[in-house]
Amino acid sequence: MAAVLHLPEGDRPCPCVVACHGLSASKDSDKYWLLAEALPAAGIALVRFDFRGCGESTGAEADTTIATRVDDVHAVIDAVRAHGRLSGRLGFLGSSLGGFVALHVAARRSDEPPVVTWNSPVDLRDLRRPEEPSGLGAAFYEEVTTGRYASAPGGLRRHLVVQAALDDVVPPVHGARLHARAAMPTRIVTLTGADHRLSDPEHRRQALAVSLDWYRKHL
């Protein structure tokens, strides 16, 4: 898999955030470049990567499922954990389906890492198939239909939900339900006028600002 690690200046050990992109996206979208600048400037490392079948990573997106994406995140964690600059403290950030995946990864960890989700679904069965990005194969839909990885795990602490008010891909009710299922401390931030992709640079900056504040408090 293709991955890039961005480190703060200096030689002090630092925490690291793993950024997970959504379907038919990549590590190189504008939002991840913003994160790659802002987090290291605040003393937090960032690793952005392409899930298999996306961006510069090998494979076909049609062969991917939630399970394969969870495995991809674990592979990234294994690849960076031995880096001498990293303190071992991890956080996660995911956009759209990337947030759904990040929640499943965090739920398996005993260290209760902070998770920030941007416009992420609470239940994949609630999303209408025609509105989902193209490129998915039968294995993805079979996994959802059978119930495995169909819904996001609840009860996670330190979960910040960022939700676009005008999201027509993952409607705002998903963000509300994610927040309701989280354990304290948790917070939901609704971005007025924002769409699913945070197309307006100002909305991306707002999402970045509240996310950075969350990591400063909980990472």
Secondary structure, 3 states (H helix, E strand, C coil): CCEEEECCCCCCCEEEEEEECCCCCCCCCHHHHHHHHHHHHCCCEEEEECCCCCCCCCCCHHHCCHHHHHHHHHHHHHHHCCCCCEEEEEEEEEECHHHHHHHHHHHCCCCCCCEEEECCCCEHHHCCHHHCCCCCCHHHHHHHHCCCCCECCCCCCCEEEEEECCCCCCCHHHHHHHHHHCCCCEEEEEECCCCCCCCCHHHHHHHHHHHHHHHHHHC
